[in-house]
Every structure is written in structure tokens, then in C-alpha cells.
């Protein structure tokens, strides 16, 4: 009987301590955390996953130098030829530009490193260096996924603005590159201008965009200067970068994109040098060969940019895609894509250049189980490989053809998990917990629920999803069997009904609308005015 009473008292004591632990945990959850102690945050250090050995890296590098020197590039526009030949490239009788290895190596040595991609709000600035990891959007999807109807419809300008507004408040999506094209604006100038307008009005995070032709850059710069408070201010803190597909794989310059590149360099806009060959179609089917071609194409672009303006900020955008060799269709959610992206991250680190590539491009048409494993595997491998800028990481479906607003919210959770994996494990004297284990086992209650270490680390070491389900089956049933997609739909509707960013003052927007008139297509009423 005495034993039973003792057990009961002990159980009561432990229950009280557990209750006290629960109360302390609730109090901690309510307290906001400083940015530098949050469990996940922008710029965590990756690089623990390395699919290529040092010998592999050196062999790829040697192959890259060989094809740049012997194969070279076709279809250079006259201004490109002038810039490259003045830097030391060779124009052959066959019209191809070839790159002596000394020129390539000297360019790599003098290229910009450790620069900042700015946000309109400085708290969103990203220092792109080493193996610091940032996740963001990108793409040129032509459809928006309507998850409630399980349908695809053409993407509109409003969808771009809405996507930017959603991303503006998602902690684990660090930058916003245009993910869709506005199919309701057929004119190329109006499309380029309004795409950028919708992006910069929708979020204070760094923006990525593209332009169809050189002439479309000037009005965009005029708009950006007005928002920044002058050209000098924009050049000091350029909050927009140009995603530039200057190459048509294999190994040909894209004439219009080269004109855009030159205008953006002149305008002080950082350049994402984007090579997007498709393995088995426009790049070798061998994964190593696809990496070789992508790296060679990007390094040619790096020579080009530095010939125009030495040290101009440029991102090593080796971005090869994968084909399903049975059909020739793109397979962005494949294991091979995850490997390609990780290899390209390693090559960027081999050259100590800021790197950007793609992950998270689900082949699945909806935010379902297939999309979850495709996005999760490709994104976590990109992060673990230390890729600086992981483009396409959220919202993308149907092998880049569809974009889903609800997926942004779901993928924000997924990217939080990826970032926690990127952060890794701290092994210190305190973390090894020898004293804590002794205290709990020898003098304490036999559990860690209310322990000081548990309470101290519960917010700084552990990531908690916003829409993911961690209820017990009983709790889940009692709460009406909540579904993650339904929660994402509700959250999307809440954000779009309430969040209308006002970082660009109305007076500035008034000035833009007077200056550009009917060129601006996004109506004020759709912006919450």
C-alpha cells in the first residue's frame, strides 16, 4: 500500500511538473524571437552534401575549359563580338567565338563575389557568398492552378501581384522572382513593364525579372529610379536583378537576351546568367556532360559581363533541366534534377562564385503527395549542397507550366524543414548534455519536459510548421479532421483579403501612373485602394 501511495504521489508530482512545463512552453511560444536565434533563417550555411569528389570537380573544370577553347559560341551579336574580342576572345572564320583558357581563368579571378542582393526593405537583403542558402520563386508558368476546381487557367497580371503579396509575409521564401507570365497582356513592352510593376508593388523582398528586348529595359529603369528616390539610390541598392537566358543551348548566344544583358549591366542591374539546357534534348544526357555544358555556357556569360563592366554583380546560374528520356518531356521533380542542381552548386563553390540554380519544380499538377516528395527531395538536396539561391523552390507545378498560390503557403512549411536540415547539428560541450542527463536521471523527475534546456531550445533549435498537421489522431478527429490543403486555401484567402503592401507611397504610385499612363495595367482597386 505504501508503495502504491508513493507511486501515486510521485506520479502527481511528475504530472505537476509536466503541467508546469506545458505552461512554460506556451509562454515561450508567444514570445517573438530575434532573427539571429530563430531555428531557420535566410543565409544558413549548407554544403554538407557533395555528390562530386575533388577529382570530379577538376575533371569537369578541365572539360569546360576545353570546350570553351575549341567549340566556343555561335550567333554573337556585333556588340557582343566587340566586347568579347576586346577582352581576348577569338572570332573564328566559322563565326564562332572561342575563349582562351587564360581569359576564362582571369575572368573568374576578377569576378564579383560576396555581394548583396538588396530588398526594398533592408531586412530582406541577401549576402550571396560561400555556401549561404536562400530559397525563392522563379519561372514563366502560363497557367495558374485552381486547386478548388482542380483546373488550370491562364495566368494573369493580378496573379503575379497576388503571388508577390503572399510571398511578402512568408518567412522561408527569401526572394521573389517572377513565377508566371501575364497572359492577359500580349504586348511585350506592356508585359515586361507590368510584370515588374506587380512584383515591386507586391513585396519588399528582392525581385527577379526578365525583359523581352533591350528597348524594354529603359522604361523599367525609369520606374525603378522613381521608386528608389533617384537613379543614384537605385544603383547603390539595386533591389531588382535580371534573369537572363543569354544562351540558347547548346552553345549559342540568344540575340535579344544579349541586348537585354548589355542594357541591364549599363543600368546597374545584377545579372543572373542563366543556362537552361535540357539533358537529353539540348544538353548531353549524361549528367556530368550536362553539368559541363551548363558551366561552360555560364562562364562564357561571365566573360561577357566582365568584358562590359569588370566586377559587375553576376550570378553563376548553371541551371540544367532533366528530360524523361521515354517521352522527351521535362522532369523537374526527378532525382536526376536534384543531382544536377547539387552538382552545379558544387561547381559554383569550386570557382568561389555566387551560385543560383533550380529545385522544387514538381511534375505533379496539384499540391499532392507526389508534389510533396518531388519538392522536398530536390529542395533539401539543393540546400544541403550549399546553393546560394534556390530558384523555383515554391509554388511550381506541371514541370514549370503551372503555378499555385496555395502551394506557396504549403511550400513555406516545406522550406522551413529544408532549412532546418541545412542548419545541421550543433555539437558543443553544452549540446552534448552530459550534465543535463545526469541531473534528470540522478536527481530529477526522469523526464526532460520542463527542463531548462528543453525550454531554452524549443524555439531556437526546433522548427514548427504553420499548416502542417501534427495532431494525434484523437485531436485531429476532434478538430474536424483538418486538411492541409484546405488550411492553405483559407490562409491564401485571408492574405489576399487583408495584405496590401504600402512600401511604395501612394504619391510615388500617382507619379508613375501620370508618367506612364495606360502602360500600367494593374488597377488601383485590385491593390486595395
ZIVEN-V949722 format. One line per field, one symbol per residue. ss: DSSP state (~ for helix, > for strand, _ for the rest). burial: I if it has 24 or more other ideal C-beta (glycine too) atoms within 12 Angstrom, else O. A space follows every 10 residues. Layout:
BEGIN
ss: ???
burial: ???
END
This chain:
BEGIN
ss: _~~~~~~~~~ ~~~~~~~~~~ ~~~~~~~~~~ ____~~~___ ___>>_____ ___~~~~~~~ ~~~~~~~~~~ __>>___~~~ ~~~~~~~__> >_____>>__ ~~~~~~~~~~ ____>>>___ _~~~_>>>__ _>>>>>____ >_>>>>____ >>>>__~~~~ ~~~~~~~~__ ____>>>__> _______~~~ ~~~~~~~~~~ ~~___>>>>_ ____~~~~~~ ~~~~~~~~__ ~~~~~~___> >>>>__>>__ _>>_~~~~~~ ~~~~~~___> >>>>>__>>_ __>___~~~~ ~~~~~~~~~~ ~~~~~~~~__ ___>>>>>__ >>>______> ____~~~~~~ ~~~~~~~~~~ ____>>>>__ ________~~ ~~~~~~~~~~ ~~~~____>> >____>>~~~ _>>_~~~~~~ ~~~~~~~~~~ ~~~_____~~ ~~_~~~~~~~ ~~~_______ _~~~~~~___ __________ __~~~~~~__ ___~~~~~~~ ~~~~~~~~__ _____~~~~~ ~~~~~~~~~_ ___~~~~__
burial: OOOOOOOOOO OOOOOOIOOO IOOOIOOOOO OOOOOOOIII IIIIIIIOII IIOOOOIOOI IOIIIOIIIO IIIIIIIOII IOIIIOIOII IOOOOIIIIO IOIIOOIIOI IIIOIIIIII OOOIIIIIIO IIIIIIIIII IIIIIIIOOO OOOIIIIIII IIIIIIIIII IIIIIIIIII IIIIIOOOII IIIIIIIIII IIIIIIIIII IIIIOIIIII IIIIIIIIOO OOOIIOIIII IIIIIIIIII IIIIIIIIII IIIIIIIIII IIIIIIIIII IIIIOOIIII IIIIIIIIII IIIIIIIIIO OIIIIIIIII IIIOOOOOOI IIIIOIIIII IIIIIIIIII IOIIIIIIII IIIIIIIIOO IIOIIIIIII IIIIIIIIII IIIIIIIIII IIIIIIIIII IIIIIIIIII IIIOOOOOOO OOOOOOOOOO OOOOIOOIII IOIIIOOIII IOIIIIIIIO OOOOOOOOOO OOOIIOIIIO IIOOIIOOII IOIIOOOIIO OIIOOIOOII IIOOOOIOO
END
